[in-house]
Amino acid sequence: MPSIPRILIYMALLGTLAAAVPPLVVAWSRSEPVDKRPVTMFLDMDLQKKFKAQSTNDLFADGRSMRPLIEGTVARGESFGDTHLYGGFVGSEWAATLPNGMTMSMDLLVRGQERFTIYCTPCHGQAGEGNGMVNQRAMALVANANGPVQGTVWVPAKSLHDATVSGQPIGQIYGTITNGIRNMASYSAQIPTEDRWAIAAYVKSLQRAFDASLQDVPPTERSKIQ
Ligand code: HEC
């Protein structure tokens, strides 16, 4: 067998070593954090033309690239200004009346009753006594020591005729629906503001009806009561 020239052997060795360099470089660069921007082959939308904060922009007459807020803009979570309408309070007290622009009427109560039936009766029950179907089912489940639900606690939905609730002003009922209270969740995401007031009005009428006597019914209507 003809002997392989030494130069070729050295070149093969060198070539093998050189071939190990790129994977080593890759492995090293992947394991070391760097502050410099990576080399990007395909820019996609990585580097776009843009106006940086405080820079100028000739497009606008005032030359500013940062635009002032459009009048009336309200940031998420920011107060809407009308605390009576949106918060249910006037000054530091719960409101005792409907907000401006809303009047107590049969239409409002009918709307409130409909929304109450959808959103509140599952827990609080049709008459607001706290015995809705969800509540009954949960109470039965936690009472059954061998049932599927164990080691949990159920806070019963409160009766809306409880002495601590029946005297609450309408704004406070609205506040409870809007913000939730203790174990009850907020309904502001599901129920629009005006409907929350309609429900609060209906709750007040439920409470009024609960404590009513025959004398509260107009004489002409009394014959309809069994
Ligand atoms: C998923 C069940 C559930 C639903 C639905 C629900 N509530 Fe409640 N609610 C509760 C529970 C539980 C409490 C008692 C919370 C506590 O004491 O921790 C409560 C308490 C209340 C109270 C008493 C607050 C106080 O000052 O003590 C009011 C008023 C009330 N709910 C109104 C409503 C209205 C109006 C609706 C419909 C928009 C509604 N709830 C829907 C479970 C519910």
Boltz pocket constraint, residues with backbone or C-beta under 6 A from the ligand:
constraints:
  - pocket:
      binder: B
      contacts: [[A, 115], [A, 116], [A, 119], [A, 120], [A, 121], [A, 122], [A, 123], [A, 124], [A, 134], [A, 155], [A, 156], [A, 157], [A, 158], [A, 159], [A, 160], [A, 164], [A, 165], [A, 173], [A, 176], [A, 177], [A, 181], [A, 182], [A, 183], [A, 184], [A, 185], [A, 187], [A, 199], [A, 200], [A, 203]]
      max_distance: 6.0
